[in-house]
């Protein structure tokens, strides 16, 4: 992939709408990252899981695109 070269990118786990696939993907990525770092940084892993769960619950209250 020649066009996309970057060192970092930002995840935004907060949903703007009920069906915000970008926020959902961000939360999934955060959970995967938390799983991978569990053995070396349990505190950060736990905090990431808590953040994801909080944002998921907030997403359930979002207004839909309907």
RADA-V64775 format. One line per field, one symbol per residue. ss: DSSP state (H for helix, E for strand, C for the rest). phi: phi as a letter, one per 40 degrees, with the letter a starting at -180 (. if undefined). burial: I if it has 9 or more other C-alpha atoms within 8 Angstrom, else O. A space follows every 50 residues. Layout:
ss: ???
phi: ???
burial: ???
//
This chain:
ss: CCCCCCCCCCCCCCCCCCCCHHHHHHHHHHHHHHHHHCCCCHHHHHHHHH HHHHHHHHHHCCCCCC
phi: .ccbbacbabbbccccbdbcccccccccccccddcccdcbacccdccccc cccccccccccccccc
burial: OOOOOOOOOOOOIIIOIIOIOIIIIIIOOIIOIIOOIIOOOIOIIIOIIO OIOOIIOIIOOIOOOO
//
